């Protein structure tokens, strides 16, 4: 479903974000990408969705190159890729429902979305998405009235309303407390299992990667240093990924 072929990304300041990455992600997988800050985790996800243009290589989504796509073709490919961010990326002064309906903008003309004229089918999708993440009662509340965990669930509902086939979640729980973290990760896992949506999540916490993912990809200095099932992700492997012994503070329970 996703294929990265010898992908490299060099930033204008000559920093290498990715260096010769070769990876394939299949339909319905739940992958955790781990590594130190600056290892290339965010660059990887943003390159898949072409929020960053890569310097070398090619990225295929469903067999189509997002690297060379433009115009309508690029919009169609991106329509299948939902993004979830650490900072939620909601329009804070808008209602929860309007934020979720933003997931439908790729299906309509710019004028219709500006005017907020969404058909009944879109409204139904939005309410179903909110119900799936147990926040439908907040549909008409302003986004900035919600807690951080609730805002992240709205972001997940927006991706569901988009009917994305791929979810890319960039540190989605980094700013949340442990209880809310579990709720958000449970939602992502449930969606992955019930809807078969390929889910790639950047995580800092090792325990979360082991608990929720079926496959772990470890990045170090922009290169893949581990790619395998959770059963092979031992403390020794994590030490190789991080380039040092694992600090207990990198396990969820110690962070708080």
matplotlib code that plots the C-alpha trace (Angstrom):
import matplotlib.pyplot as plt

x = [0.0, 2.9, 6.4, 9.4, 12.2, 15.7, 14.1, 16.4, 15.5, 18.1, 17.0, 18.3, 20.7, 22.3, 20.8, 19.8, 16.3, 16.2, 19.0, 18.3, 15.1, 13.5, 10.3, 6.9, 3.8, 0.9, -2.9, -4.2, -0.8, -0.3, 3.3, 5.1, 8.0, 10.5, 13.8, 15.4, 14.2, 15.8, 16.0, 13.7, 10.3, 8.3, 10.2, 9.2, 5.5, 5.5, 7.3, 4.7, 2.0, 4.2, 4.0, 7.8, 9.2, 11.9, 15.4, 15.9, 13.9, 10.2, 7.2, 4.3, 0.8, -1.4, 1.1, 1.0, 3.9, 3.0, 6.5, 5.7, 2.0, 0.5, -2.9, -5.9, -3.9, -2.0, -5.3, -6.8, -3.8, -3.8, -7.5, -6.7, -4.1, -5.3, -2.9, -3.0, -0.7, 0.7, -0.9, -4.2, -4.4, -8.0, -9.7, -10.1, -12.9, -15.0, -17.3, -16.3, -18.6, -17.1, -13.6, -14.7, -16.3, -12.9, -12.1, -14.5, -12.9, -11.0, -14.3, -15.9, -15.2, -13.3, -16.4, -18.7, -16.3, -15.7, -19.5, -19.8, -22.4, -21.8, -24.4, -26.4, -24.2, -21.2, -23.1, -23.9, -20.3, -19.2, -21.6, -20.7, -17.1, -17.7, -19.7, -16.9, -14.5, -17.2, -17.4, -20.6, -22.2, -19.6, -20.5, -21.7, -19.1, -16.2, -13.0, -11.1, -13.6, -12.3, -9.5, -6.4, -7.6, -11.0, -9.3, -7.2, -10.3, -11.8, -8.7, -9.2, -12.9, -11.8, -9.6, -12.5, -14.9, -12.2, -12.6, -8.8, -7.3, -4.0, -3.6, -0.3, -0.1, 2.9, 3.5, -0.3, 0.0, 3.1, 1.3, -1.3, -1.4, -1.1, -4.8, -5.8, -2.9, -4.4, -7.8, -6.4, -4.2, -7.2, -9.2, -6.5, -6.0, -9.8, -10.1, -7.2, -8.6, -12.3, -11.8, -8.5, -7.0, -3.2, -1.9, 1.6, 2.3, 5.4, 5.9, 8.5, 7.3, 8.6, 5.9, 3.2, 5.0, 5.2, 1.6, -0.2, 1.9, 2.2, 5.4, 8.1, 10.4, 13.4, 15.1, 18.5, 20.1, 17.6, 18.3, 16.3, 18.2, 15.3, 12.3, 10.4, 7.6, 7.0, 8.2, 11.7, 11.8, 13.8, 15.5, 18.7, 17.2, 15.9, 19.4, 20.7, 17.9, 18.7, 22.4, 22.6, 21.0, 17.3, 16.5, 13.5, 12.1, 11.4, 8.8, 5.3, 4.8, 7.7, 6.8, 3.5]
y = [0.0, 2.3, 1.9, 4.0, 3.5, 4.8, 7.9, 10.7, 14.2, 16.9, 20.2, 23.6, 23.8, 20.5, 18.5, 15.0, 14.1, 10.7, 8.8, 6.0, 4.7, 1.5, 0.5, -1.1, -0.9, -3.3, -2.8, -2.9, -2.8, -0.9, 0.4, 2.3, 4.4, 5.0, 6.8, 9.8, 13.4, 14.3, 10.7, 11.4, 10.2, 13.3, 13.7, 10.2, 10.7, 14.2, 12.8, 10.0, 12.7, 15.0, 17.8, 17.6, 17.1, 14.4, 15.0, 11.6, 8.4, 7.8, 7.1, 5.1, 5.1, 2.3, 1.9, 5.6, 8.0, 10.8, 12.2, 13.1, 13.6, 17.1, 18.8, 16.6, 13.4, 14.6, 15.7, 12.2, 10.5, 12.8, 12.2, 8.7, 9.8, 11.3, 13.2, 13.5, 15.9, 16.4, 19.9, 18.6, 21.2, 22.2, 25.5, 26.4, 29.0, 26.6, 23.9, 20.3, 19.4, 22.0, 20.7, 17.1, 18.2, 19.6, 16.0, 16.3, 19.3, 17.0, 15.8, 19.2, 22.5, 25.2, 27.5, 24.9, 24.2, 28.0, 28.4, 25.3, 23.8, 20.1, 17.6, 15.4, 12.4, 14.3, 15.4, 11.8, 10.7, 13.4, 12.3, 8.7, 9.5, 11.5, 8.6, 6.1, 8.1, 8.7, 12.4, 13.0, 15.0, 17.7, 18.2, 21.8, 22.9, 25.1, 23.2, 25.4, 24.4, 20.8, 19.1, 18.0, 14.4, 15.4, 17.6, 14.7, 12.5, 15.3, 15.1, 11.3, 11.8, 14.2, 11.5, 9.1, 11.5, 11.9, 8.1, 7.8, 4.5, 5.5, 7.2, 9.0, 10.1, 12.2, 12.0, 12.0, 11.5, 13.4, 16.2, 14.0, 12.5, 8.7, 8.0, 10.2, 8.7, 5.2, 6.4, 7.9, 4.9, 2.6, 4.6, 4.3, 0.6, 0.0, 1.9, 0.0, -3.4, -2.7, -0.7, -2.2, 1.3, 1.2, 3.1, 4.5, 6.2, 8.1, 7.3, 8.3, 5.9, 2.4, 0.7, 2.2, 0.9, -2.6, -2.6, -1.2, -1.9, -5.1, -3.9, -1.5, 0.6, 2.1, 5.2, 6.6, 9.6, 9.3, 5.6, 2.4, 0.5, -1.9, -3.2, -6.2, -7.6, -6.4, -9.8, -9.0, -5.5, -6.3, -3.9, -4.7, -3.8, -0.5, 0.2, -0.2, 2.1, 4.8, 4.3, 3.8, 1.8, 2.5, 5.0, 4.1, 7.6, 6.6, 4.1, 5.5, 5.0, 7.1, 10.2, 11.3]
z = [0.0, 0.8, -0.7, -0.2, -2.7, -1.7, -0.2, 1.0, 2.3, 2.7, 4.2, 3.0, 5.9, 4.6, 7.5, 6.4, 7.5, 5.7, 4.1, 1.6, 3.2, 1.7, 3.4, 2.4, 4.5, 3.8, 4.1, 7.7, 9.4, 12.7, 12.7, 15.4, 14.3, 17.1, 17.6, 19.3, 18.5, 15.2, 14.0, 11.1, 12.4, 11.5, 8.2, 7.3, 7.8, 6.2, 3.2, 2.8, 2.6, 0.6, 3.2, 2.6, -0.9, -0.9, -2.3, -3.9, -4.5, -4.9, -2.7, -4.0, -2.5, -3.9, -6.7, -7.7, -7.2, -4.8, -5.5, -9.1, -8.8, -9.3, -9.6, -9.4, -9.2, -6.1, -4.5, -5.1, -3.6, -0.5, 0.0, 1.0, 3.6, 6.9, 9.2, 13.0, 14.7, 18.2, 18.3, 17.0, 14.2, 14.8, 14.1, 17.7, 17.3, 15.1, 16.3, 16.7, 13.9, 11.5, 12.3, 11.5, 8.3, 7.2, 6.4, 3.5, 1.8, -0.7, -2.1, -3.0, -4.7, -2.9, -3.0, -1.4, 1.4, 2.1, 2.3, 4.5, 2.2, 3.0, 1.8, 4.2, 3.5, 4.8, 7.9, 8.6, 8.1, 10.6, 13.3, 12.8, 13.1, 16.3, 17.7, 16.9, 19.2, 21.8, 21.6, 19.6, 22.5, 21.9, 18.2, 18.7, 21.2, 20.2, 19.8, 22.2, 25.0, 24.9, 26.8, 24.9, 24.8, 23.4, 20.8, 19.6, 19.3, 17.2, 15.0, 14.7, 13.8, 11.1, 9.5, 9.7, 8.0, 5.3, 4.7, 4.6, 3.9, 5.6, 9.0, 9.7, 13.4, 14.3, 18.1, 18.7, 22.5, 23.3, 25.1, 26.8, 30.3, 30.7, 31.1, 28.1, 26.1, 26.6, 25.5, 22.3, 21.5, 22.2, 19.6, 17.0, 17.6, 17.4, 14.2, 12.7, 13.7, 12.8, 9.6, 8.4, 8.0, 7.7, 10.7, 11.1, 14.4, 15.6, 19.2, 21.8, 24.5, 24.1, 26.2, 23.9, 20.8, 22.2, 23.5, 20.4, 17.3, 15.4, 13.7, 14.9, 12.7, 14.4, 12.9, 13.8, 12.1, 9.2, 8.6, 9.3, 12.0, 12.9, 11.2, 12.6, 14.7, 18.2, 19.5, 18.3, 19.8, 22.9, 25.2, 23.4, 20.0, 21.4, 22.8, 19.2, 17.9, 20.4, 20.4, 24.1, 26.9, 27.4, 30.1, 32.3, 31.7, 28.1, 29.3, 29.6, 33.3, 34.3, 32.2, 33.8]

ax = plt.figure().add_subplot(projection="3d")
ax.plot(x, y, z, "-o")
ax.set_aspect("equal")
plt.show()
